[in-house]
Amino acid sequence: MALGKHRQDLILLIATISTVLFGIVMIYSASVIVGYTDFNDPKYFFKRQLIWAVVGIIALITTSNIDYRSWKKWATALMITTILLLLSVFLFTKGSVNGAHRWITFLGQTFQPSELAKFSFLVYICAWFTKMQDQVKSFRATFFPFLGMLAVISILMLMEPDFGTLSIMLASVIAVFVVAGMSFQQFVVGLGTSVVAMGGILAVPYRRARILTFLDPSGGSDAVKYHIQNISIAIGSGGWFGVGYGASSQKRLFLPEPHTDSIFAIIIEELGLVVGIAIVAVFSLIIYRGYRIAAQTQDPFGRLLAVGITTWIGFQAFINLASMLGIVPLVGVPLPFISYGGTNLMISLAAMGVLLNISRYTGDKDAIVVPQQKRRRGAQHAQK
């Protein structure tokens, strides 16, 4: 089989683009009241998301045509850039939004560096584990440096604060560590460290309030209770087939963030549980195809990167959907490809492009040695 000649995963591509288009349609409905109230333009969020979708699809097409192995060469530069960007939110911030400094303004557009960090840190970790594959089970050479890198990124993101994005990032890189060959002893020590760190993170009052409200809906924070109650009303009102597209009552300034984190509740209210189940099915398909690509990839770097990207998208979708359904405490993360948010959409689509590029090399053992072969051919050609 010729290297890179077989087609990319068309099922994964169609599922991704279809989800993006569906998200644009739902953002138009979910944001019409907020857009009119805040910006005197009912199409405000719809138009902006449409622009970001075009940019994101261009990013997907671009990254799907870049040899995924090139990212290994750029890993260190990406990591340094991301750390500088995470620091920049405190220097060039557009101001506090809901008590957080997560955005910078560039050319009149807002950009969230933590979204880029999900991708660049993942690329760096995959490249690093590929380099350290003979020492993965070593505490000194691999485990403790890995914890040190996690600590640096975690501190920067918690200072913003952005615990939701951080949890997604941690899930993806830990999955990479497991697939790379984490030992049982490392798992036990890592689990203990995570419990201690999580205790400190959840000690922050507003995070603790979300946990308490989840455990006891009658108590806890009034703001969190209000949000959860209106999510329940929206989902409960939808039934199997919904109240009709555009007919949601909860988007009329009752449900907070109806076009971002809470858009799934609006979808259920307007289109019903049938469509909600279909969304879960599509994300399940995306996750299956992603892990299938990883399982069929011979190159260690490609396999780890496919696992990391798939875990990122899958875990983010699970956290959003599970928090809307009351399975886990309310966490402020967008639903991939559907929720409003330009940076999240663009970076997620770019990552899916990388995954699609990896799918072109599945089952090809030559993918590991091809760069060296190309260099040798180039040298031979130069000699001739």
VEXDREN-2710 file (C-alpha; in Angstrom, 1 decimal):
% VEXDREN-2710
k/r/px/py/pz
1/MET/0.0/0.0/0.0
2/ALA/1.4/3.4/-0.9
3/LEU/2.0/5.7/2.0
4/GLY/-0.7/8.2/2.5
5/LYS/-2.7/7.3/-0.6
6/HIS/-5.8/5.9/1.0
7/ARG/-8.6/8.3/1.9
8/GLN/-9.2/10.0/5.2
9/ASP/-12.0/8.8/7.4
10/LEU/-15.0/10.2/5.5
11/ILE/-17.5/9.0/8.2
12/LEU/-15.6/11.0/10.8
13/LEU/-15.5/14.0/8.5
14/ILE/-19.2/13.9/7.7
15/ALA/-20.2/13.4/11.4
16/THR/-18.0/16.4/12.4
17/ILE/-19.2/18.8/9.7
18/SER/-22.9/17.8/10.2
19/THR/-22.6/18.5/13.9
20/VAL/-21.1/22.0/13.2
21/LEU/-23.9/22.9/10.8
22/PHE/-26.5/21.7/13.3
23/GLY/-24.9/23.8/16.0
24/ILE/-25.1/26.9/13.9
25/VAL/-28.8/26.3/13.3
26/MET/-29.4/25.9/17.0
27/ILE/-27.3/28.9/18.0
28/TYR/-29.5/31.0/15.9
29/SER/-32.6/29.9/17.8
30/ALA/-31.0/29.8/21.3
31/SER/-29.3/33.2/21.1
32/VAL/-32.0/35.3/19.4
33/ILE/-33.3/36.9/22.7
34/VAL/-29.8/37.4/24.3
35/GLY/-28.5/38.9/21.0
36/TYR/-31.4/41.4/20.8
37/THR/-31.2/42.3/24.6
38/ASP/-27.4/42.7/24.8
39/PHE/-26.6/43.9/21.2
40/ASN/-29.9/44.9/19.7
41/ASP/-29.2/42.3/17.0
42/PRO/-31.1/38.9/17.2
43/LYS/-28.6/37.4/14.7
44/TYR/-25.5/38.7/16.6
45/PHE/-24.2/35.4/17.9
46/PHE/-25.4/33.5/14.8
47/LYS/-23.4/35.7/12.4
48/ARG/-20.2/35.5/14.5
49/GLN/-20.5/31.7/14.9
50/LEU/-21.0/31.4/11.1
51/ILE/-17.8/33.3/10.5
52/TRP/-15.9/31.1/13.0
53/ALA/-17.3/28.0/11.5
54/VAL/-15.9/29.0/8.1
55/VAL/-12.5/29.8/9.7
56/GLY/-12.7/26.4/11.6
57/ILE/-13.5/24.4/8.5
58/ILE/-10.6/26.1/6.7
59/ALA/-8.4/25.1/9.6
60/LEU/-9.7/21.5/9.4
61/ILE/-9.0/21.3/5.7
62/THR/-5.5/22.8/6.3
63/THR/-4.5/20.5/9.1
64/SER/-6.0/17.4/7.4
65/ASN/-3.5/18.0/4.6
66/ILE/-0.4/18.6/6.8
67/ASP/1.6/15.4/7.6
68/TYR/0.7/14.8/11.3
69/ARG/4.4/14.0/12.0
70/SER/5.3/17.6/11.4
71/TRP/3.6/18.5/14.6
72/LYS/6.3/16.6/16.5
73/LYS/8.9/19.1/15.2
74/TRP/6.8/22.0/16.3
75/ALA/5.9/20.7/19.7
76/THR/8.3/22.7/21.8
77/ALA/7.6/26.0/19.9
78/LEU/3.9/25.4/20.4
79/MET/4.3/24.7/24.1
80/ILE/6.4/27.9/24.7
81/THR/3.9/30.0/22.7
82/THR/1.0/28.6/24.7
83/ILE/2.7/29.4/28.1
84/LEU/3.3/33.0/26.9
85/LEU/-0.4/33.2/25.8
86/LEU/-1.6/31.9/29.1
87/LEU/0.4/34.6/30.8
88/SER/-0.8/37.2/28.4
89/VAL/-4.4/37.1/29.7
90/PHE/-3.2/39.0/32.7
91/LEU/-1.4/41.6/30.6
92/PHE/-3.6/42.1/27.5
93/THR/-6.9/41.0/28.9
94/LYS/-10.2/42.3/27.5
95/GLY/-11.3/42.5/31.2
96/SER/-13.0/40.2/33.6
97/VAL/-16.0/38.2/32.3
98/ASN/-18.0/36.5/35.1
99/GLY/-15.0/36.9/37.4
100/ALA/-12.5/35.3/35.0
101/HIS/-9.6/36.5/32.9
102/ARG/-9.6/34.0/30.0
103/TRP/-9.7/36.1/26.9
104/ILE/-7.3/38.5/25.0
105/THR/-8.4/40.8/22.2
106/PHE/-6.6/40.5/18.8
107/LEU/-7.7/42.5/15.7
108/GLY/-11.0/43.2/17.3
109/GLN/-11.7/39.6/18.0
110/THR/-11.5/37.8/21.3
111/PHE/-9.3/34.7/21.7
112/GLN/-9.1/32.2/24.5
113/PRO/-5.5/30.9/24.9
114/SER/-6.5/28.0/27.1
115/GLU/-8.3/26.5/24.1
116/LEU/-5.1/26.5/22.2
117/ALA/-3.3/25.0/25.2
118/LYS/-5.5/21.9/25.0
119/PHE/-4.0/21.2/21.5
120/SER/-0.4/22.4/21.9
121/PHE/0.1/20.7/25.3
122/LEU/-1.3/17.5/23.9
123/VAL/1.0/17.6/20.9
124/TYR/4.0/18.3/23.3
125/ILE/3.1/15.5/25.6
126/CYS/2.6/13.0/22.7
127/ALA/6.0/14.0/21.2
128/TRP/7.7/13.7/24.6
129/PHE/6.3/10.3/25.4
130/THR/7.3/9.1/21.9
131/LYS/10.8/10.2/22.7
132/MET/10.7/8.7/26.2
133/GLN/9.0/5.4/25.1
134/ASP/11.8/3.3/26.5
135/GLN/11.6/5.0/29.9
136/VAL/7.9/5.5/30.3
137/LYS/7.7/3.3/33.4
138/SER/10.5/5.3/35.1
139/PHE/9.4/7.6/38.0
140/ARG/12.5/9.7/37.8
141/ALA/12.8/10.0/34.0
142/THR/9.1/10.3/33.1
143/PHE/6.6/10.3/35.9
144/PHE/7.9/13.2/38.0
145/PRO/8.7/15.4/35.0
146/PHE/5.2/14.7/33.7
147/LEU/3.7/15.8/37.0
148/GLY/5.9/18.9/36.9
149/MET/4.6/19.9/33.5
150/LEU/1.0/19.3/34.6
151/ALA/1.6/21.5/37.7
152/VAL/2.9/24.5/35.6
153/ILE/0.0/24.4/33.2
154/SER/-2.6/23.8/35.9
155/ILE/-1.4/26.7/38.0
156/LEU/-1.6/29.1/35.0
157/MET/-5.1/27.9/34.1
158/LEU/-6.4/28.0/37.6
159/MET/-5.2/31.6/38.0
160/GLU/-7.6/32.6/35.2
161/PRO/-9.5/30.5/36.5
162/ASP/-10.6/27.9/33.9
163/PHE/-11.1/24.6/35.7
164/GLY/-13.4/23.2/33.0
165/THR/-10.9/23.5/30.2
166/LEU/-8.1/22.3/32.5
167/SER/-10.1/19.1/33.4
168/ILE/-10.5/18.3/29.7
169/MET/-6.8/18.8/29.1
170/LEU/-5.8/16.6/32.0
171/ALA/-8.1/13.8/30.8
172/SER/-6.5/13.8/27.3
173/VAL/-2.9/13.8/28.5
174/ILE/-3.5/11.2/31.2
175/ALA/-5.1/9.0/28.6
176/VAL/-2.0/9.5/26.5
177/PHE/0.2/8.4/29.4
178/VAL/-1.9/5.3/30.0
179/VAL/-1.7/4.2/26.3
180/ALA/2.1/5.1/26.3
181/GLY/2.6/2.4/29.0
182/MET/1.9/3.8/32.5
183/SER/2.8/1.3/35.2
184/PHE/0.4/0.2/37.9
185/GLN/2.6/1.8/40.6
186/GLN/2.6/5.1/38.6
187/PHE/-1.2/4.9/38.4
188/VAL/-1.6/4.4/42.1
189/VAL/0.8/7.3/43.0
190/GLY/-0.9/9.5/40.3
191/LEU/-4.3/8.7/41.7
192/GLY/-3.3/9.7/45.2
193/THR/-1.7/12.9/43.9
194/SER/-4.9/13.7/41.9
195/VAL/-7.1/13.3/45.0
196/VAL/-5.0/15.6/47.0
197/ALA/-4.8/18.2/44.2
198/MET/-8.6/17.9/43.6
199/GLY/-9.3/18.5/47.3
200/GLY/-7.4/21.8/47.0
201/ILE/-9.1/22.9/43.8
202/LEU/-12.6/22.1/45.1
203/ALA/-11.9/24.1/48.3
204/VAL/-12.6/27.2/46.3
205/PRO/-16.1/28.4/47.4
206/TYR/-17.9/28.6/44.1
207/ARG/-16.6/25.1/43.0
208/ARG/-17.6/23.7/46.4
209/ALA/-21.0/25.3/46.1
210/ARG/-21.6/23.4/42.8
211/ILE/-20.6/20.1/44.4
212/LEU/-22.9/20.7/47.4
213/THR/-25.8/21.7/45.2
214/PHE/-25.3/18.6/43.1
215/LEU/-25.4/16.4/46.3
216/ASP/-28.3/18.3/47.9
217/PRO/-30.4/20.4/45.3
218/SER/-32.4/21.9/48.2
219/GLY/-29.2/23.5/49.6
220/GLY/-26.1/25.1/48.1
221/SER/-25.7/28.2/46.1
222/ASP/-28.8/30.1/44.9
223/ALA/-27.2/30.9/41.6
224/VAL/-26.3/27.3/40.9
225/LYS/-29.7/26.1/42.0
226/TYR/-31.4/28.6/39.7
227/HIS/-29.3/27.4/36.8
228/ILE/-29.9/23.7/37.5
229/GLN/-33.7/24.3/38.0
230/ASN/-34.0/26.0/34.7
231/ILE/-32.1/23.3/32.9
232/SER/-34.5/20.8/34.4
233/ILE/-37.5/22.9/33.3
234/ALA/-36.1/23.1/29.7
235/ILE/-35.4/19.4/29.4
236/GLY/-38.6/18.4/31.1
237/SER/-40.7/20.7/28.8
238/GLY/-39.3/19.1/25.6
239/GLY/-40.7/15.6/26.0
240/TRP/-39.9/13.2/23.1
241/PHE/-40.4/15.6/20.2
242/GLY/-40.0/19.1/21.7
243/VAL/-42.1/22.2/21.7
244/GLY/-40.9/23.2/18.2
245/TYR/-37.9/25.0/16.8
246/GLY/-37.6/28.5/18.0
247/ALA/-40.4/28.0/20.6
248/SER/-38.3/27.7/23.7
249/SER/-39.4/29.6/26.7
250/GLN/-36.3/29.1/28.8
251/LYS/-34.1/31.0/26.3
252/ARG/-36.1/34.1/27.2
253/LEU/-33.6/35.2/29.8
254/PHE/-34.5/32.4/32.2
255/LEU/-31.8/29.8/31.5
256/PRO/-28.2/31.2/31.9
257/GLU/-25.9/30.7/28.9
258/PRO/-28.6/29.3/26.6
259/HIS/-26.4/29.5/23.5
260/THR/-23.1/28.3/25.1
261/ASP/-22.8/25.8/27.9
262/SER/-26.6/25.2/28.2
263/ILE/-27.4/24.8/24.6
264/PHE/-28.2/21.1/24.9
265/ALA/-31.1/22.0/27.3
266/ILE/-32.5/24.3/24.6
267/ILE/-32.1/21.6/22.0
268/ILE/-34.1/19.1/24.1
269/GLU/-36.8/21.7/24.9
270/GLU/-37.3/22.7/21.2
271/LEU/-36.6/19.4/19.4
272/GLY/-37.1/16.7/22.0
273/LEU/-35.3/13.7/23.5
274/VAL/-35.2/12.0/20.1
275/VAL/-32.8/14.6/18.8
276/GLY/-30.9/14.6/22.1
277/ILE/-30.4/10.8/21.7
278/ALA/-29.3/11.4/18.1
279/ILE/-26.6/13.9/19.3
280/VAL/-25.3/11.4/21.8
281/ALA/-25.2/8.8/19.0
282/VAL/-23.2/11.1/16.7
283/PHE/-20.7/11.9/19.4
284/SER/-20.4/8.2/20.2
285/LEU/-19.7/7.6/16.5
286/ILE/-17.0/10.3/16.5
287/ILE/-15.4/8.8/19.6
288/TYR/-15.5/5.3/18.1
289/ARG/-13.9/6.4/14.8
290/GLY/-11.2/8.3/16.6
291/TYR/-10.2/5.4/18.8
292/ARG/-10.4/3.1/15.8
293/ILE/-7.9/5.3/14.0
294/ALA/-5.6/5.1/17.0
295/ALA/-5.9/1.3/17.2
296/GLN/-5.0/1.0/13.5
297/THR/-2.1/3.5/13.6
298/GLN/1.4/1.9/13.6
299/ASP/3.4/5.0/14.4
300/PRO/3.6/5.6/18.2
301/PHE/3.3/9.4/17.9
302/GLY/0.3/9.1/15.6
303/ARG/-1.4/6.6/17.9
304/LEU/-0.9/8.8/21.0
305/LEU/-2.1/11.9/19.2
306/ALA/-5.2/10.2/18.0
307/VAL/-6.0/8.9/21.5
308/GLY/-5.4/12.4/23.0
309/ILE/-7.6/14.2/20.5
310/THR/-10.4/11.6/20.7
311/THR/-10.4/11.7/24.5
312/TRP/-10.4/15.5/24.5
313/ILE/-13.5/15.7/22.3
314/GLY/-15.2/12.7/23.9
315/PHE/-14.6/13.8/27.5
316/GLN/-15.7/17.4/26.8
317/ALA/-18.9/16.2/25.2
318/PHE/-19.5/13.8/28.1
319/ILE/-19.0/16.5/30.8
320/ASN/-21.3/19.0/29.1
321/LEU/-24.1/16.4/28.4
322/ALA/-23.8/14.8/31.8
323/SER/-23.9/18.1/33.7
324/MET/-27.1/19.1/31.7
325/LEU/-28.7/15.8/32.7
326/GLY/-27.7/16.0/36.3
327/ILE/-25.3/13.1/36.2
328/VAL/-22.3/15.2/37.3
329/PRO/-22.0/18.6/39.0
330/LEU/-22.5/21.6/36.7
331/VAL/-19.3/22.4/34.9
332/GLY/-18.9/25.3/32.5
333/VAL/-17.6/23.7/29.3
334/PRO/-19.1/24.1/25.9
335/LEU/-20.6/21.2/23.9
336/PRO/-18.0/20.5/21.1
337/PHE/-19.0/21.8/17.6
338/ILE/-22.4/22.9/18.8
339/SER/-22.1/25.5/21.6
340/TYR/-21.3/29.1/20.7
341/GLY/-17.6/30.0/21.0
342/GLY/-15.2/30.9/18.2
343/THR/-11.9/29.8/19.7
344/ASN/-13.2/26.5/20.9
345/LEU/-14.8/25.7/17.6
346/MET/-11.8/26.7/15.5
347/ILE/-9.3/24.8/17.7
348/SER/-11.5/21.7/17.9
349/LEU/-11.9/21.6/14.1
350/ALA/-8.2/22.0/13.6
351/ALA/-7.6/19.1/16.0
352/MET/-10.1/17.0/14.1
353/GLY/-8.2/17.8/10.9
354/VAL/-5.1/16.4/12.5
355/LEU/-7.0/13.3/13.4
356/LEU/-8.3/13.0/9.8
357/ASN/-4.7/13.2/8.6
358/ILE/-3.6/10.4/10.9
359/SER/-6.4/8.3/9.4
360/ARG/-4.7/8.4/6.1
361/TYR/-1.8/6.5/7.5
362/THR/-3.6/3.8/9.4
363/GLY/-2.2/0.3/9.0
364/ASP/0.9/1.7/7.2
365/LYS/4.1/0.5/8.9
366/ASP/6.2/2.7/6.7
367/ALA/4.8/5.8/8.3
368/ILE/7.4/5.5/11.1
369/VAL/10.4/5.5/8.8
370/VAL/9.2/7.6/5.9
371/PRO/10.9/10.9/7.0
372/GLN/14.3/9.2/7.1
373/GLN/13.6/7.5/3.8
374/LYS/12.7/10.9/2.3
375/ARG/15.9/12.5/3.6
376/ARG/18.0/9.6/2.1
377/ARG/16.3/9.9/-1.2
378/GLY/16.9/13.7/-1.2
379/ALA/20.6/13.1/-0.4
380/GLN/20.9/10.5/-3.2
381/HIS/19.1/12.9/-5.6
382/ALA/21.5/15.7/-4.7
383/GLN/24.5/13.5/-5.3
384/LYS/23.3/12.6/-8.8
END
